[in-house]
Amino acid sequence: MALSRRRLWPTVVLTQADVAELERRLAAVCPALRDEAWLPHWEYQAEHKLPIVPEPLGLASLGLSERRADPLAAIGALAIVVLSAVAILAGVLAWPPWVPGK
């Protein structure tokens, strides 16, 4: 009976040369695996738009859609833009621009 044997599964013993070759092959494949590791329900999509004509008219804009976007970079860039806009608004409120007649 197979269950009474000492080893149920076949085993392989790797030498140091085998381990080094395996590390080399996996290091070569790793960038492609990282790129293809985005699973469909985990993908982060981004759409970037730059209006050429300002928003009230909104006649023309440049757009770019990315199916695979890095969420950390996209959200980080968004945070920088929002913080910059808030800083500019706070600066205008703190030091109002010159108004004639004052």
C-alpha positions as CSV (number, residue, x, y, z in Angstrom):
1,M,0.0,0.0,0.0
2,A,1.3,3.5,-0.9
3,L,0.3,5.1,2.4
4,S,2.5,2.8,4.4
5,R,5.7,4.0,2.6
6,R,7.9,6.5,4.4
7,R,7.7,9.3,1.7
8,L,4.3,9.9,0.0
9,W,5.4,12.7,-2.4
10,P,8.5,12.7,-4.6
11,T,11.2,15.1,-3.4
12,V,14.0,17.0,-5.2
13,V,17.2,18.2,-3.6
14,L,18.6,21.4,-5.1
15,T,22.3,22.1,-5.1
16,Q,23.7,25.6,-4.6
17,A,24.2,25.8,-8.4
18,D,20.5,24.9,-9.0
19,V,19.4,27.6,-6.4
20,A,21.6,30.2,-8.1
21,E,20.2,29.3,-11.6
22,L,16.6,29.4,-10.2
23,E,17.3,32.8,-8.6
24,R,18.7,34.1,-11.9
25,R,15.7,32.9,-13.9
26,L,13.1,34.3,-11.4
27,A,14.9,37.6,-11.3
28,A,14.7,37.8,-15.1
29,V,10.9,37.0,-15.1
30,C,10.0,39.1,-12.1
31,P,9.4,42.5,-13.9
32,A,7.0,40.9,-16.4
33,L,5.2,39.1,-13.5
34,R,4.8,42.4,-11.6
35,D,3.4,44.1,-14.8
36,E,0.9,41.3,-15.5
37,A,-0.1,40.7,-11.8
38,W,-2.9,43.2,-12.0
39,L,-6.0,41.0,-11.7
40,P,-9.1,42.3,-13.5
41,H,-11.1,43.2,-10.3
42,W,-8.1,44.9,-8.8
43,E,-7.1,47.1,-11.7
44,Y,-7.1,50.8,-11.0
45,Q,-8.2,53.0,-13.9
46,A,-7.4,56.6,-14.4
47,E,-8.5,59.3,-16.8
48,H,-6.5,62.5,-17.1
49,K,-8.1,65.6,-18.7
50,L,-6.5,68.9,-19.4
51,P,-8.9,71.6,-20.6
52,I,-7.5,73.7,-23.3
53,V,-10.4,76.2,-23.1
54,P,-11.5,76.8,-19.5
55,E,-14.5,75.0,-18.0
56,P,-17.4,77.4,-18.6
57,L,-16.9,77.1,-22.3
58,G,-15.3,73.6,-22.2
59,L,-15.0,73.4,-26.0
60,A,-11.8,71.4,-26.2
61,S,-9.7,69.3,-23.9
62,L,-6.9,66.8,-24.0
63,G,-7.6,63.4,-22.5
64,L,-5.7,60.2,-21.7
65,S,-7.2,57.0,-20.3
66,E,-5.0,54.5,-18.6
67,R,-6.3,51.0,-18.0
68,R,-3.4,50.2,-15.7
69,A,-2.5,53.1,-13.5
70,D,-0.5,53.1,-10.3
71,P,-3.0,54.1,-7.6
72,L,-0.3,55.5,-5.3
73,A,1.1,57.8,-8.0
74,A,-2.4,58.9,-9.2
75,I,-3.7,59.7,-5.7
76,G,-0.4,61.3,-4.7
77,A,-0.6,63.6,-7.7
78,L,-4.2,64.5,-7.0
79,A,-3.3,65.3,-3.3
80,I,-0.5,67.6,-4.5
81,V,-2.9,69.4,-6.9
82,V,-5.6,69.8,-4.2
83,L,-3.1,71.0,-1.6
84,S,-1.6,73.5,-4.0
85,A,-5.1,74.9,-4.8
86,V,-5.9,75.2,-1.1
87,A,-2.6,76.9,-0.4
88,I,-3.2,79.4,-3.3
89,L,-6.7,80.1,-2.0
90,A,-5.5,80.5,1.6
91,G,-2.8,82.9,0.3
92,V,-5.4,85.0,-1.5
93,L,-7.6,85.1,1.5
94,A,-4.7,86.0,3.9
95,W,-3.1,88.6,1.6
96,P,-5.9,89.9,-0.7
97,P,-4.8,91.3,-4.1
98,W,-4.7,95.0,-4.7
99,V,-8.3,96.4,-5.2
100,P,-8.7,99.8,-6.6
101,G,-10.6,102.3,-4.4
102,K,-9.3,101.0,-1.1
